[in-house]
Amino acid sequence: MKNEDYNKIMSEADCLHTAEEVGLALDKMAQAITEKLSTCNPLILCVLTGAIIPTGHLLTRLNFPLQLDYLHVTRYGDTTSGGKLDWLSEQNYSLNDRHVLIVDDILDEGVTLQAIVDYCHQAGAASVSSAVLVEKCHNRKTDVKADFVGVQTEDRYLFGYGMDYKGYLRNADGIFAVKGL
């Protein structure tokens, strides 16, 4: 992406949640996660690539023993529509008898999150919780619900705080909606 393309997209995008609003949402999520998991020695599973930024921001707010791992599961790649689920990498730590917290960037339809929750249960996790920075509001969702949600948005194509637009704009400091999508 060229700088002028980046600047054009950023200037035309709608800011749905500022960095300050996202920070406050992460504070609330961290407080709720602490209440539920602080005594469990949880394993935090970051869902690559989108959850890198939300996970990093969330972890600095959790002041209790935990372990961090990742798995890489995607339906989007560098496209703007979901396809088949691709498991690119599994976690390194065993999930057996662990209290697992899955952290993802967005809960859209729930296909990816449901597959990861099921995977954790099948791997013997003692409990599985999920945290998403963003939940889209629409009626296309599966039955999966996130235990911890940062912010809710309308049903638009989003970028920023880990969410991408065609492989770019994950680093945008806020949650933005692309014009026309």
N, C-alpha and C positions, 0 to 999 in steps of 0.2 A: 504494500500500500504506500502510495506517495504521500508526502506531508500535506499537499493540497487536498488530496482525497480525505485524509484524516480530519483536517480542519473543516472541510465542508460537512462531513457527517456530524462532527461534534457541534458545529454551529446550527445545524438544522434539527438535531435530536431534541426530544423533549426530556428534560430532567424530571423523573418521577420521584426520586429520593436523593437528597443531597448527601454528601459525605457525612455531615453532622447527623442527619437522620439515621443513616446506616450505622454510625457509631453508637447512637442511643439504642438502636434495635439489637446490636451485638451485645451491649451491656445487659439488656434484659434477658437475652438468650443465655448469656453466661451465668447470670444469677439463677435462672431456672435449672440449667444444667448442673450447676454446683449443688443446688438443693437435692437433685435426684441422684447424682452420680459421684459426689465427692468422697464417699466412703467405700466405693466399689473398685478402686484401682482400674478404671476403664481403659479400654483400647479404643482410641479415636481412629476411625478409618476415613481418610480424606479421599474423596472421589475425584480423580484427576480427569481433566485438567482444570475444569472450572472451579473446583472448590479450593484450590491452592490459596487464593487470596482470602476468602472468608474463613478458612481454617486457620490461617496464620493470625488473622485479627482476633479470632475467637480464642485461640490457645493462650494468647497473652493475657486474657481476662480470666483464665481458669487457674486458680491457685491451690491445686491439690495434685497428688501423684496421679500420673496417667502415662500411657505409652501412645506413641503416634506411629501409624503405618498408613499405607495408601493402597488403593487398587485403581485400576484404570479401566473404566467401563464407559462406553459412549454410544449414543444413537445419532449424533449429529456430525462428528468430524468437523470439517470446515464449511459445512453447508448450513442452510437456514431452515431445513426441515428434517424431522427425525426419520431414521430408517431402522434397519435391524440393529439389535443390540450386539456390540462388539466388545468382548472381554479381552483387553490388550495386556493386562497384568493383574495378577492376584497379589494379595498382601503377603508379607513375610512372616508375621507372627501367627501362631495357631489361634484360632477362635474358640477352641474347645474350652468350655467352662468360663469364658470371659464375658464381661459386661461390655458390649460393643456400642459405640456411638458412631453412626455414619454421618458424615458432614458432606453436604452437597451444596452447589450454588443455587439450584432452582428446582422447584417442584412444579412441573408443567402438567403433563398427563399422568405421571407416576410410574411409567413402565420401567424406567431404570431403577428408581428407588425400590419398587416392589421386588425386582429381580435380586437386588443386593440384599434386601432384608431376608428374602427366602434363602439366599445363598448362605448368609450368616447363621440362620437357624439350622440349616442342613449341616453346617460345619461344627455344630455343637455349642454355639454361643449360649451362655447362661441367660442373657437378655440382650435385646437389640432395641436401641432407640435411634431416632433420626433427627437431624437438625438441618434445616435449609435456610439460606439467607433470604430467598424470595419464593413466595408461593403465588402462582398466577390464579386469578379468579375466573373460572369458566366451568362448563359442564361436561368437558371431555375427559375428566380424570378417572383413573381406576379408583378402587376403594382405599388405596393407601393414603395414610395421613402422616404428616411429619409431627413428631412429638414437640419440636421446638421450631418456631417460624420467626424469622426476623421481620420481614415486611410482606405485605400483599400488594399485588399490582393488577392492573387491568390486563387483558389478554392481548399483548403486543409483543413484537420481537424486541428483546432487551439485550443490553450490553453494559459492561462495567462491573467492577468488583468480582472479577473472575469470569463473568459471562462474556462470550465473544460474539463478534459479527464477522463472519467469514474468516475466522482465525485471528482477528485483530480486536483491539479495543477492550481487552480484558482489564487493562490497567486504568481505565477511566475511573475517576474518583467520584463516584456516584452511580446511581442506577438510571439508565437512559433507555428511551424507546426510539427505535429507528423510525424516521418518517416514512410513511407509505407501506410499511410491513406490519 
